[in-house]
Amino acid sequence: MFHHLPPSVEAELKHRLNGITRGVRAPDVKAAGLMSLGRGVAIRIESPGLVAIRRELVDAFAGMLTPQDAGGWRPHVTIQNKVTPATAKLLLQQMERDFRPKTVELIGLGAWWYRGGPWEMLSRHLFA
């Protein structure tokens, strides 16, 4: 949902994610298609409920968002990243042969921290 939030919002982010998910049914989510990331490939996600959740978080953290996060959002799941455009194009073509849109189950939301090494889980928030 976001590329970067400042570490100073950690407690508030956890509080808001708890409020968004606790006792709440997960929004409907559809893996709707494939998309090129230029140097990677992703599965495009359609979910009005997930868009509404992100909008709520954008409003809450508006003054702290990077230009990238304050701009438009294309919900997706990254499959491949940081490869040559030719390698990405090849994978996209291979995946397009068999990909079929389908409903997927969203079980929760998570926050991750990247400090130059492997990603570290900051928190996990499960829907009802």
Secondary structure, DSSP 4 states (H G I P E B T S, - for coil): --S---GGGHHHHHHHHHHHHTT-PPPPEEEEEEEE-SSSEEEEEE-HHHHHHHHHHHHHTGGG--HHHHS----EEEEE-SS-HHHHHHHHHHHHHH---EEE---EEEEEE-SSSS-EEEEEEE--
